[in-house]
Amino acid sequence: MTMPDRARLDYGTEGLTVSVPPDTTVIAPAHARAVTDEIGAVVAALERPVSGRPLRDLVPRGATVAIAVCDATRPQPREPMLQAIARTLDGTVRPEDVVVIIATGTHTRSTDAQRRELLGEDVLGRWRVIDHDAHDAAALLSLGTIDGVPVWLNRAWVEADVRITTGLVEPHFFAGFSGGPKMVAPGLAGLETVLELHSPARIADPRATFGVLRGNPVHDPVRAIAATTGVTFAVDALIDDRHRITHVYGGPVLDMHAAACETARQIAMCRVEAPFDVVVTTNGGYPLDRNLYQSVKGMAAAAMITAESGTIICAAECRDGLPDGSPYARMLRGSPTIAEAAQRLMESEETVPDGWQVQVQARVQARARVALHSALPDAAVRDAHLETVDDIGALLADLRRRAQGTRVCVLPNGPQTIPYISPS
């Protein structure tokens, strides 16, 4: 934690520098030094897993292989991870027997330009790449009910002889941590599965929050689905604020993920003794702040340490809008207040796609005033039931003038840092 008079915020691709009061507390992740050889670090994780056998020993000659990767909303280091896997598979399986599946969950499909950006020309030229589609019944297989959740998974994934997840581990605002088993469900799951995992009752549970895995009503079935349906090998990375790899873990999905989450907890979670009156947050810059839907995560991180009736200021570019046309946007625009939008979700007999994000946003706004600095038109910000702030520094100065002693905190990397209140 530091106390400067200017703060550099992750915002879009360029960042944003704002003036802050001189006694402002700034909380950032305690990142380790980035590795010098990213592909080599991943190869090491494939060859020396946290438990079990190396990936090479688990791939029979001539096997079909499915590899899951994060979609465009995550800054996963996909290229070095896939290049390392390619080295391991070379000579054992034919390139035409490998499929890379972009684990979209219910997010939108990737464009050709995004695929080039995400995967690189070498991967695109080497292997078949497909987007998961949660709405395409023909592309899904039913695997029964697991932990009370009807399980439909991507057909290409289920039918492969070898199934490899690759992910990014960081605290998640209702699933505890990202990566690992989440790459299977919701990443490769059908809509019915995703909706149950994101039901209003599960999202409303106080254990569905940052850093909590066991006992979390969202993550418990996620782990059960991955363990029951079978992941041959899993590899996850941790990254720094420039999206460079700092740690890589490989092995059986649950063992690997537990080890990665423990490291992420030490890096990203920070104790504070008391709440702050004002918290400035971000959503970690591009691609994490590409739309407002994703940027609710940054607001949720700030709410962890914001005083009741305090103020949250969120800097998120939102170059892709709310996004327009999404269920999230329709729900916001269809309700006079965010509280009424959330109440409708709780009263509905069915889970509504994107409703979970509305629920979390409503919970944040029930605690604090939320102002947004973004590239969105003012009308879109009003539709989202938020306030527009053009000059963050000026708003901070005004809040200090109105109430002497106002305590200010800045989370420049947004949800990549999860502070929590724990008096000494």
C-alpha positions as CSV (number, residue, x, y, z in Angstrom):
1,M,0.0,0.0,0.0
2,T,1.3,3.5,-0.9
3,M,0.1,7.1,-0.5
4,P,0.8,9.3,-3.6
5,D,-0.8,12.5,-4.9
6,R,-1.4,11.0,-8.4
7,A,-2.5,7.5,-9.3
8,R,-2.1,5.6,-12.6
9,L,-5.2,3.6,-13.3
10,D,-5.6,0.6,-15.7
11,Y,-8.0,1.9,-18.3
12,G,-8.4,0.7,-21.9
13,T,-5.1,0.2,-23.5
14,E,-3.5,3.5,-22.6
15,G,-4.2,3.9,-18.9
16,L,-5.4,6.9,-17.0
17,T,-3.6,9.2,-14.5
18,V,-5.7,11.0,-12.0
19,S,-5.1,13.5,-9.1
20,V,-5.8,12.1,-5.7
21,P,-5.6,13.5,-2.2
22,P,-2.1,13.2,-0.7
23,D,-3.1,10.8,2.0
24,T,-4.8,8.4,-0.4
25,T,-4.2,4.7,0.1
26,V,-3.3,2.8,-3.1
27,I,-3.6,-1.0,-3.0
28,A,-2.1,-3.0,-5.8
29,P,-1.2,-6.7,-6.3
30,A,2.1,-8.0,-4.9
31,H,3.1,-9.4,-8.2
32,A,6.1,-11.6,-8.5
33,R,8.7,-11.0,-11.3
34,A,7.6,-12.1,-14.7
35,V,9.3,-15.2,-16.1
36,T,11.9,-14.6,-18.8
37,D,10.9,-17.6,-21.0
38,E,7.1,-17.9,-21.0
39,I,7.0,-21.0,-23.3
40,G,9.7,-22.7,-21.2
41,A,7.8,-22.0,-18.0
42,V,4.7,-23.6,-19.4
43,V,6.7,-26.6,-20.6
44,A,8.1,-27.0,-17.1
45,A,4.6,-27.1,-15.7
46,L,3.6,-29.7,-18.2
47,E,6.6,-31.9,-17.4
48,R,6.6,-31.3,-13.6
49,P,3.0,-31.1,-12.5
50,V,1.9,-30.4,-8.9
51,S,0.8,-34.0,-8.7
52,G,0.3,-36.9,-11.1
53,R,2.0,-37.7,-14.3
54,P,3.4,-35.3,-17.0
55,L,1.1,-34.4,-19.9
56,R,3.3,-36.3,-22.3
57,D,2.6,-39.6,-20.4
58,L,-1.2,-39.0,-20.6
59,V,-1.5,-38.6,-24.4
60,P,-1.6,-41.9,-26.3
61,R,-0.2,-42.0,-29.8
62,G,-2.9,-41.1,-32.4
63,A,-5.3,-39.7,-29.8
64,T,-7.8,-36.9,-30.5
65,V,-7.2,-33.8,-28.3
66,A,-9.4,-30.9,-27.2
67,I,-7.8,-27.8,-25.7
68,A,-9.9,-25.2,-23.9
69,V,-8.8,-21.6,-23.8
70,C,-10.3,-18.4,-22.4
71,D,-12.3,-16.1,-24.6
72,A,-11.5,-12.5,-25.5
73,T,-12.7,-11.1,-22.1
74,R,-9.7,-12.6,-20.3
75,P,-6.0,-11.6,-20.8
76,Q,-4.8,-15.2,-20.8
77,P,-1.3,-15.7,-22.3
78,R,-2.8,-18.2,-24.8
79,E,0.0,-18.2,-27.3
80,P,2.8,-19.4,-25.0
81,M,0.5,-21.9,-23.3
82,L,-0.5,-23.4,-26.7
83,Q,3.0,-23.3,-28.1
84,A,4.2,-25.3,-25.1
85,I,1.4,-27.9,-25.5
86,A,2.2,-28.1,-29.2
87,R,5.8,-29.1,-28.3
88,T,4.5,-31.8,-26.0
89,L,2.0,-33.2,-28.6
90,D,4.4,-33.0,-31.5
91,G,5.1,-36.5,-32.9
92,T,2.4,-38.1,-30.8
93,V,-0.8,-36.8,-32.3
94,R,-1.6,-35.4,-35.8
95,P,-2.4,-31.7,-36.0
96,E,-5.7,-32.5,-37.7
97,D,-6.7,-34.4,-34.6
98,V,-6.4,-31.4,-32.3
99,V,-9.2,-28.8,-31.7
100,V,-8.8,-25.6,-29.7
101,I,-12.1,-24.6,-28.2
102,I,-12.6,-21.0,-27.1
103,A,-14.5,-21.4,-23.9
104,T,-17.1,-18.6,-24.3
105,G,-19.7,-19.7,-21.7
106,T,-22.6,-17.6,-22.8
107,H,-20.3,-14.7,-24.1
108,T,-20.3,-13.8,-27.8
109,R,-18.4,-15.7,-30.4
110,S,-14.9,-14.5,-31.5
111,T,-14.3,-12.6,-34.8
112,D,-11.5,-13.6,-37.2
113,A,-9.6,-10.6,-36.0
114,Q,-10.0,-11.5,-32.4
115,R,-8.8,-15.1,-33.1
116,R,-5.7,-13.7,-34.7
117,E,-5.1,-11.5,-31.7
118,L,-5.9,-14.2,-29.1
119,L,-4.1,-17.2,-30.7
120,G,-1.7,-16.0,-33.3
121,E,-1.2,-17.2,-36.9
122,D,0.9,-20.2,-35.9
123,V,-1.8,-21.7,-33.8
124,L,-4.5,-20.9,-36.3
125,G,-2.4,-22.5,-39.1
126,R,-1.6,-25.6,-37.0
127,W,-4.9,-26.6,-35.4
128,R,-8.7,-26.3,-35.9
129,V,-10.2,-23.6,-33.7
130,I,-13.9,-23.4,-32.8
131,D,-16.0,-21.2,-30.5
132,H,-18.2,-22.9,-27.9
133,D,-21.8,-22.1,-28.4
134,A,-24.0,-22.6,-25.3
135,H,-27.2,-22.2,-27.4
136,D,-26.4,-24.8,-30.1
137,A,-28.1,-28.0,-29.0
138,A,-26.5,-30.0,-31.7
139,A,-23.0,-29.1,-30.4
140,L,-23.8,-30.2,-26.9
141,L,-24.0,-33.6,-25.1
142,S,-26.0,-34.3,-21.9
143,L,-24.0,-35.9,-19.1
144,G,-26.8,-36.1,-16.6
145,T,-27.2,-34.2,-13.3
146,I,-24.2,-33.5,-11.1
147,D,-24.5,-31.8,-7.7
148,G,-28.0,-30.7,-8.6
149,V,-27.0,-29.2,-11.9
150,P,-28.1,-30.5,-15.3
151,V,-24.9,-30.9,-17.2
152,W,-24.6,-30.2,-20.9
153,L,-21.1,-29.9,-22.3
154,N,-19.5,-29.1,-25.7
155,R,-19.7,-32.2,-27.9
156,A,-16.2,-31.8,-29.3
157,W,-14.8,-31.5,-25.8
158,V,-16.6,-34.6,-24.5
159,E,-15.8,-36.8,-27.5
160,A,-12.0,-36.1,-27.5
161,D,-9.7,-38.8,-26.1
162,V,-7.6,-36.2,-24.3
163,R,-9.0,-33.0,-22.7
164,I,-6.8,-30.2,-21.7
165,T,-7.9,-27.0,-20.0
166,T,-5.7,-23.8,-20.1
167,G,-6.7,-20.9,-18.0
168,L,-5.9,-17.8,-16.0
169,V,-6.3,-17.7,-12.2
170,E,-7.4,-14.5,-10.4
171,P,-10.0,-13.8,-7.8
172,H,-13.6,-14.0,-9.1
173,F,-16.4,-11.9,-7.8
174,F,-18.8,-14.8,-7.2
175,A,-17.0,-18.0,-8.1
176,G,-14.0,-17.5,-5.7
177,F,-11.3,-17.8,-8.3
178,S,-11.2,-18.1,-12.1
179,G,-9.5,-20.8,-14.1
180,G,-9.2,-24.5,-13.5
181,P,-12.6,-26.2,-13.4
182,K,-14.4,-23.0,-14.6
183,M,-12.9,-23.7,-18.0
184,V,-15.3,-26.7,-18.2
185,A,-18.4,-25.2,-16.7
186,P,-19.5,-22.6,-17.4
187,G,-16.7,-22.2,-20.1
188,L,-17.8,-25.2,-22.2
189,A,-21.3,-25.7,-20.8
190,G,-24.8,-25.4,-22.4
191,L,-27.2,-22.6,-21.5
192,E,-29.2,-24.8,-19.1
193,T,-26.1,-25.6,-17.1
194,V,-24.8,-22.0,-17.1
195,L,-28.2,-20.7,-15.9
196,E,-28.4,-23.1,-13.0
197,L,-24.8,-22.3,-11.9
198,H,-25.7,-18.6,-12.0
199,S,-29.2,-18.9,-10.4
200,P,-30.4,-15.9,-8.3
201,A,-30.3,-18.0,-5.1
202,R,-26.7,-19.1,-5.7
203,I,-25.5,-15.5,-6.6
204,A,-27.3,-14.1,-3.5
205,D,-25.5,-16.4,-1.1
206,P,-22.8,-14.5,0.8
207,R,-20.4,-17.3,0.3
208,A,-20.5,-16.7,-3.5
209,T,-17.7,-14.1,-3.4
210,F,-14.1,-13.4,-4.0
211,G,-11.6,-15.9,-2.7
212,V,-14.1,-18.5,-1.4
213,L,-14.0,-22.0,-3.0
214,R,-15.3,-24.6,-0.6
215,G,-18.8,-24.0,0.5
216,N,-19.3,-21.6,-2.4
217,P,-22.7,-22.6,-4.0
218,V,-21.3,-21.5,-7.4
219,H,-17.9,-23.1,-7.2
220,D,-18.8,-26.4,-5.4
221,P,-20.8,-27.7,-8.4
222,V,-18.2,-26.3,-10.8
223,R,-15.5,-28.5,-9.2
224,A,-17.8,-31.5,-9.2
225,I,-18.6,-31.2,-12.9
226,A,-15.0,-30.9,-13.9
227,A,-14.0,-33.9,-11.7
228,T,-16.9,-36.1,-12.7
229,T,-16.8,-35.5,-16.5
230,G,-13.0,-35.8,-16.8
231,V,-10.1,-33.4,-17.5
232,T,-7.0,-35.2,-18.6
233,F,-4.6,-32.4,-17.7
234,A,-5.0,-28.7,-16.7
235,V,-2.6,-25.8,-16.8
236,D,-3.2,-22.3,-15.4
237,A,-1.1,-19.2,-15.4
238,L,-0.9,-16.2,-13.1
239,I,0.0,-12.8,-14.7
240,D,1.3,-9.4,-13.7
241,D,-0.3,-6.0,-14.5
242,R,1.3,-6.1,-18.0
243,H,-0.2,-9.5,-18.6
244,R,3.1,-11.3,-18.4
245,I,3.3,-14.8,-16.9
246,T,4.6,-14.9,-13.3
247,H,3.6,-18.5,-12.3
248,V,2.4,-21.6,-14.2
249,Y,0.8,-24.7,-12.6
250,G,0.0,-28.0,-14.3
251,G,-1.5,-31.3,-13.3
252,P,-4.9,-32.8,-12.3
253,V,-7.4,-30.0,-12.5
254,L,-8.4,-29.8,-8.9
255,D,-4.9,-30.2,-7.4
256,M,-3.5,-27.8,-9.9
257,H,-6.2,-25.2,-9.3
258,A,-5.8,-25.4,-5.6
259,A,-2.1,-24.7,-5.8
260,A,-2.6,-21.8,-8.3
261,C,-5.4,-20.3,-6.1
262,E,-3.2,-20.3,-3.0
263,T,-0.5,-18.3,-4.9
264,A,-3.2,-15.9,-6.3
265,R,-4.6,-15.4,-2.8
266,Q,-1.2,-14.3,-1.5
267,I,-0.6,-12.0,-4.5
268,A,-4.0,-10.4,-4.9
269,M,-5.8,-10.4,-1.6
270,C,-4.9,-7.6,0.8
271,R,-6.2,-6.9,4.4
272,V,-7.3,-3.5,5.5
273,E,-8.4,-2.5,9.0
274,A,-11.4,-0.3,8.3
275,P,-13.6,0.7,5.4
276,F,-13.0,3.7,3.2
277,D,-15.4,6.5,2.4
278,V,-14.4,6.6,-1.3
279,V,-12.9,3.9,-3.4
280,V,-11.6,4.5,-6.9
281,T,-11.4,1.2,-8.9
282,T,-11.0,0.0,-12.5
283,N,-11.6,-3.3,-14.2
284,G,-8.0,-3.9,-15.0
285,G,-7.9,-2.2,-18.4
286,Y,-8.4,-3.8,-21.8
287,P,-9.6,-6.4,-22.5
288,L,-11.2,-6.7,-19.0
289,D,-12.9,-3.3,-19.3
290,R,-14.2,-3.8,-22.8
291,N,-17.8,-3.5,-21.7
292,L,-19.8,-2.5,-18.6
293,Y,-21.0,-6.0,-18.0
294,Q,-17.5,-7.1,-17.3
295,S,-16.7,-4.0,-15.3
296,V,-19.2,-4.8,-12.6
297,K,-16.3,-7.0,-11.3
298,G,-14.2,-3.9,-10.5
299,M,-17.2,-2.3,-8.7
300,A,-17.6,-5.5,-6.6
301,A,-13.9,-5.5,-5.6
302,A,-14.3,-1.9,-4.4
303,A,-17.5,-2.7,-2.5
304,M,-15.5,-5.1,-0.3
305,I,-13.9,-2.1,1.5
306,T,-16.4,0.8,0.9
307,A,-18.2,2.2,3.9
308,E,-22.0,2.0,4.0
309,S,-23.4,5.0,1.9
310,G,-19.9,5.7,0.6
311,T,-18.8,6.4,-3.0
312,I,-17.3,4.1,-5.6
313,I,-15.7,5.7,-8.6
314,C,-15.1,3.1,-11.4
315,A,-12.8,3.9,-14.4
316,A,-13.6,1.5,-17.2
317,E,-13.4,2.3,-20.9
318,C,-16.3,0.1,-22.1
319,R,-15.4,0.5,-25.7
320,D,-17.9,-2.2,-26.6
321,G,-20.8,-0.6,-24.8
322,L,-22.9,-2.3,-22.2
323,P,-22.8,-4.2,-24.6
324,D,-25.9,-3.1,-26.5
325,G,-28.4,-5.9,-27.4
326,S,-27.3,-8.0,-24.5
327,P,-29.7,-9.4,-21.9
328,Y,-27.8,-7.3,-19.3
329,A,-28.5,-4.1,-21.3
330,R,-32.1,-5.0,-21.8
331,M,-32.7,-5.7,-18.1
332,L,-31.1,-2.4,-17.1
333,R,-33.0,-0.4,-19.6
334,G,-36.3,-2.2,-18.8
335,S,-36.3,-1.2,-15.1
336,P,-36.7,2.2,-13.5
337,T,-34.0,1.4,-10.8
338,I,-31.3,-1.2,-10.4
339,A,-33.0,-2.5,-7.2
340,E,-36.2,-3.2,-9.1
341,A,-34.3,-5.0,-11.8
342,A,-32.7,-7.3,-9.2
343,Q,-36.0,-7.8,-7.4
344,R,-37.6,-9.0,-10.6
345,L,-34.8,-11.5,-11.0
346,M,-35.3,-12.9,-7.5
347,E,-39.0,-13.2,-8.1
348,S,-38.6,-15.0,-11.5
349,E,-39.2,-18.7,-11.7
350,E,-36.4,-19.0,-14.2
351,T,-32.8,-17.8,-14.3
352,V,-32.4,-15.0,-16.8
353,P,-29.1,-14.8,-18.8
354,D,-26.8,-12.1,-17.5
355,G,-29.1,-11.7,-14.5
356,W,-26.2,-12.5,-12.2
357,Q,-24.4,-9.4,-13.2
358,V,-27.4,-7.2,-12.5
359,Q,-27.7,-8.9,-9.1
360,V,-24.1,-8.1,-8.2
361,Q,-24.4,-4.5,-9.5
362,A,-27.5,-4.0,-7.4
363,R,-25.8,-5.3,-4.3
364,V,-22.9,-2.9,-4.9
365,Q,-25.3,0.0,-5.4
366,A,-27.3,-0.9,-2.3
367,R,-24.1,-0.2,-0.4
368,A,-22.6,2.8,-2.2
369,R,-23.1,5.5,-4.7
370,V,-21.4,4.5,-8.0
371,A,-20.0,6.9,-10.5
372,L,-18.5,5.8,-13.8
373,H,-15.7,7.3,-15.9
374,S,-15.9,5.6,-19.4
375,A,-16.2,6.1,-23.1
376,L,-19.9,5.5,-22.9
377,P,-22.4,8.2,-23.9
378,D,-24.1,9.8,-20.9
379,A,-27.4,8.3,-21.9
380,A,-26.0,4.8,-21.7
381,V,-24.6,5.4,-18.3
382,R,-28.0,6.7,-17.1
383,D,-29.6,3.5,-18.6
384,A,-27.3,1.5,-16.4
385,H,-28.5,3.5,-13.4
386,L,-25.0,4.9,-12.8
387,E,-23.6,8.5,-12.5
388,T,-21.2,9.9,-15.1
389,V,-17.9,11.4,-13.8
390,D,-15.7,13.2,-16.3
391,D,-12.9,14.3,-14.0
392,I,-12.1,11.8,-11.2
393,G,-9.6,14.1,-9.5
394,A,-12.2,16.9,-9.4
395,L,-14.8,14.7,-7.9
396,L,-12.4,13.4,-5.2
397,A,-11.5,17.0,-4.3
398,D,-15.1,17.9,-4.1
399,L,-15.9,15.0,-1.8
400,R,-13.0,16.0,0.5
401,R,-14.2,19.6,0.7
402,R,-17.7,18.4,1.7
403,A,-16.4,16.1,4.4
404,Q,-13.1,16.7,6.1
405,G,-11.3,13.4,7.0
406,T,-12.8,11.5,4.1
407,R,-10.7,8.4,3.7
408,V,-9.9,7.5,0.0
409,C,-8.5,4.3,-1.5
410,V,-7.5,3.5,-5.0
411,L,-7.5,0.0,-6.6
412,P,-5.5,0.9,-9.8
413,N,-5.8,-2.7,-11.1
414,G,-9.4,-3.2,-10.1
415,P,-10.4,-6.8,-9.4
416,Q,-6.8,-8.0,-9.8
417,T,-6.5,-6.8,-6.2
418,I,-9.1,-7.9,-3.7
419,P,-8.9,-6.0,-0.4
420,Y,-10.9,-7.2,2.6
421,I,-11.7,-5.8,6.0
422,S,-10.1,-7.5,9.0
423,P,-9.3,-5.4,12.1
424,S,-5.9,-6.2,13.6
